[in-house]
Amino acid sequence: MPRMPSRLQLAGALGHAATDKRVEILRLVGECGSISQAARSAGVSYKAAWQALDMLSNLAGVPLLEKAVGGAGGGGARLTKAGEQLLRAAGEMARSREQVLKRLDSRRASPALAALGLRTSMRNQLPATVAALHVEGPLARVELELPGGLTIASRITAESAQLLGLSAGREVLALCKATAVAVEAASARKRSRAGTNVLEGRATRVSRGGLGDEVGVQLAGGQGLVGFAPAHSGLRVGSAVRMRMDESAVVVALAG
C-alpha cells in the first residue's frame, strides 16, 4: 500500500500553498494529465513546473505523481493517492485562510502574518516591495525596496521568480542569515564588489565573541538587522556601521 505523507510533511509541503504556484501546478496536472499542459496553463516554463513538482514531492516525502498511459505526446502523468490528499488539504487550508483574512485588513497585516508563519533559522526578515525584476537566462535579479527608501537586491533562479509570481509592486519578505551579513565601521575604506548589497545604520547592540562580534543594527528606515564583525572589532552601541551581504544570500519569500 502506498505510503501517505505525515501531518508534519503535509505542513512542510503546504507552508506557502496560498501564495506560490506549486500546488496550482499539481492541481492542473491532476485535471489535464500533462505536465507540459499544466505549465502552459500556469504561465510557467516546463522546467519551472518540474521544479515545483519535485519540491512538493521532496517536502511531502512521497511521490505525488506517477506516469500514465496516454496524454499529450502519448504519455502523461496522474496524481497518486498522496497527491490527491495533498490537494484536499490545500483546499481546506485555503478556505480557512480566507476566513481569517476576512476578519483582518489583509493589505496591512499580510507581511506580519507571513513573518509569523515562517519557521526559519534566518534572523533577518524585512518586509519589502519588488521594485524591478530583471531576468537574464537562468538567473533573475530582484530589486527590493525597503521602508524608508532603502533598496537591496536578491539573485535567484528564473524558475523561482516564475513560481513566486514576482512582479513590480509585489509585497514580499527579504530574508538573510545573520552570518551572511558582514558588519564594519562606516568609516572603513573598502570597495564593494559587484553583486553586493551595502546598507548603513547604527549599532544598537554588540555582543563580543572569540570568533566574531555579533552586531544588531538599526537602518535609516527603522528596521533592524543582525550581522557579524570580526572579533575585537571595536564597535560599540551608537557606532555608525556599514553592512554588506551578497545578493545571492538574500532570499525572497512571499508576504501574502
C-alpha positions in Angstrom: 0.0 0.0 0.0 1.5 3.4 -1.0 2.8 5.4 1.9 0.9 8.7 2.7 2.6 11.9 3.8 2.6 12.5 7.6 1.0 15.6 9.2 4.4 17.2 9.5 5.3 16.5 5.9 1.9 17.9 4.7 2.6 21.1 6.7 6.0 21.5 5.1 4.6 20.9 1.6 1.8 23.4 2.2 3.7 26.0 4.1 3.3 28.5 1.3 0.5 27.0 -0.7 -1.6 30.1 -0.6 1.0 32.2 -2.2 3.1 30.3 -4.8 2.2 28.2 -7.8 3.4 24.8 -6.7 0.0 23.5 -5.6 -1.7 25.1 -8.5 0.6 23.2 -10.9 -0.1 20.0 -9.1 -3.9 20.6 -9.4 -3.6 21.4 -13.1 -1.6 18.1 -13.7 -4.5 16.3 -12.0 -7.0 18.0 -14.2 -5.3 17.6 -17.6 -2.9 14.7 -17.1 0.0 16.5 -18.6 2.9 18.4 -17.0 3.6 20.4 -20.2 -0.1 21.5 -20.4 -0.2 22.3 -16.7 2.9 24.5 -17.2 1.3 26.4 -20.1 -1.9 26.9 -18.1 0.0 28.2 -15.0 2.1 30.5 -17.2 5.5 29.0 -16.3 8.1 27.0 -18.2 8.1 23.2 -18.3 11.4 23.3 -16.3 9.8 25.5 -13.6 6.8 23.2 -13.4 9.1 20.2 -12.9 11.0 22.1 -10.2 7.7 22.9 -8.4 6.6 19.3 -8.5 9.9 17.9 -7.4 10.0 20.3 -4.5 6.5 19.3 -3.4 7.3 15.6 -3.6 10.5 16.2 -1.6 8.6 18.1 1.1 5.8 15.5 1.2 8.3 12.6 1.4 6.3 10.5 -1.1 5.7 10.6 -4.8 2.8 12.8 -5.8 2.8 11.9 -9.5 3.0 8.7 -11.5 3.3 8.1 -15.2 0.1 7.5 -17.1 -0.5 5.9 -20.5 -1.9 8.3 -23.0 -2.0 12.1 -22.6 0.0 14.7 -24.7 2.6 13.0 -26.8 1.5 9.5 -26.0 2.3 9.7 -22.3 1.3 11.8 -19.3 1.1 12.0 -15.5 -1.6 11.5 -12.9 -1.8 12.1 -9.2 -1.0 9.4 -6.7 -3.3 9.0 -3.6 -0.8 11.1 -1.7 -1.1 13.8 -4.4 -4.8 13.8 -4.1 -4.6 14.0 -0.3 -2.2 17.0 -0.6 -4.7 18.8 -2.9 -7.6 18.2 -0.5 -5.5 19.6 2.4 -4.5 22.6 0.3 -8.2 23.4 -0.4 -9.1 23.2 3.3 -6.2 25.4 4.2 -7.1 28.0 1.6 -10.7 28.2 2.9 -9.5 28.6 6.5 -7.0 31.3 5.5 -9.7 33.2 3.6 -12.0 33.2 6.7 -9.1 34.6 8.8 -8.3 37.3 6.2 -11.9 38.4 6.1 -11.6 39.5 9.7 -8.4 41.4 9.0 -7.2 44.3 6.8 -5.1 42.0 4.7 -3.2 44.8 3.0 -1.7 45.9 6.3 -1.5 42.6 8.0 -0.1 40.3 5.3 3.7 41.0 5.8 3.4 40.5 9.5 1.3 37.4 9.1 3.8 35.9 6.7 6.7 36.6 9.0 4.8 34.9 11.9 4.1 31.9 9.7 7.7 31.4 8.7 9.8 28.9 10.6 13.4 29.5 9.6 16.9 30.0 11.1 17.2 33.3 9.2 17.0 36.0 11.8 16.8 38.9 9.3 13.3 39.2 7.9 12.4 42.5 6.3 9.1 43.5 4.7 9.9 44.8 1.2 8.3 45.5 -2.2 9.5 44.3 -5.6 10.8 47.4 -7.4 12.0 45.7 -10.5 12.7 42.2 -11.9 15.5 41.5 -14.4 15.7 38.1 -16.0 18.9 37.0 -17.8 18.9 33.4 -18.9 18.6 31.1 -15.9 19.0 33.8 -13.3 16.8 36.7 -12.1 17.8 39.8 -10.2 15.1 41.1 -7.9 15.4 44.8 -6.8 13.7 45.2 -3.5 12.6 48.5 -1.8 12.6 48.6 2.0 10.6 51.0 4.1 12.4 54.4 4.3 13.5 54.2 0.7 16.4 51.8 1.2 17.0 49.2 -1.6 18.6 45.8 -1.8 18.7 43.1 -4.4 18.3 39.4 -4.5 19.7 37.0 -7.1 17.5 33.9 -7.6 16.8 31.4 -10.4 14.4 32.5 -13.2 12.2 29.4 -12.3 11.9 30.5 -8.7 10.8 34.0 -9.8 8.2 32.4 -12.1 6.8 30.1 -9.3 6.6 33.0 -6.9 4.8 35.2 -9.4 7.2 38.1 -8.8 6.5 41.4 -10.5 6.9 45.1 -9.6 4.7 46.1 -6.7 4.5 42.7 -5.1 4.9 42.6 -1.3 7.5 40.1 -0.2 9.8 39.4 2.7 13.6 39.7 2.2 15.4 37.0 4.3 19.1 36.7 5.1 21.1 34.7 7.6 22.9 36.9 10.2 26.1 35.0 9.4 25.9 36.2 5.8 25.9 39.9 6.9 29.3 41.4 7.3 29.4 44.5 9.6 32.2 47.1 9.6 32.7 50.7 10.8 31.1 53.1 8.4 34.5 54.9 8.2 36.2 51.8 6.8 37.5 52.2 3.3 36.6 49.1 1.3 35.5 48.9 -2.3 32.3 46.9 -2.8 32.4 44.3 -5.5 29.6 43.7 -7.9 26.6 41.7 -6.6 27.0 43.0 -3.1 24.3 44.9 -1.1 25.5 47.7 1.1 23.4 49.3 3.8 24.3 51.7 6.6 22.9 52.2 10.1 23.9 52.5 13.7 24.8 49.7 16.1 22.1 49.1 18.8 23.8 46.0 20.4 27.3 44.5 20.3 28.0 41.0 21.7 31.7 40.2 21.8 32.9 36.7 20.8 36.1 35.0 20.1 35.0 34.1 16.5 33.3 37.4 15.8 31.3 40.2 17.3 27.5 39.9 16.8 26.1 43.4 16.0 22.5 44.5 16.0 21.9 47.4 13.6 19.1 49.9 13.1 18.6 51.1 9.5 17.5 54.5 8.4 14.0 53.2 7.9 13.8 51.9 11.4 14.2 48.2 10.5 16.7 46.0 12.5 19.4 43.8 11.0 21.8 41.4 12.7 25.3 40.7 11.3 28.8 39.9 12.4 32.0 41.9 12.6 35.5 40.5 13.1 36.4 39.7 16.7 37.7 42.7 18.6 36.1 45.0 16.0 35.9 47.9 18.4 32.3 48.6 17.5 30.0 49.8 20.3 26.4 50.9 20.7 25.9 54.0 18.7 28.7 53.3 16.2 27.9 54.2 12.6 28.3 50.9 10.7 28.1 49.6 7.2 26.6 46.1 6.3 27.5 44.0 3.3 25.7 40.9 2.0 25.9 39.1 -1.3 22.8 39.4 -3.5 22.8 35.6 -3.7 22.5 35.4 0.1 19.1 37.3 0.1 16.1 35.0 -0.1 12.7 36.2 -1.3 9.6 34.9 0.4 6.0 35.9 -0.4 4.3 38.1 2.1 0.7 37.4 1.3 
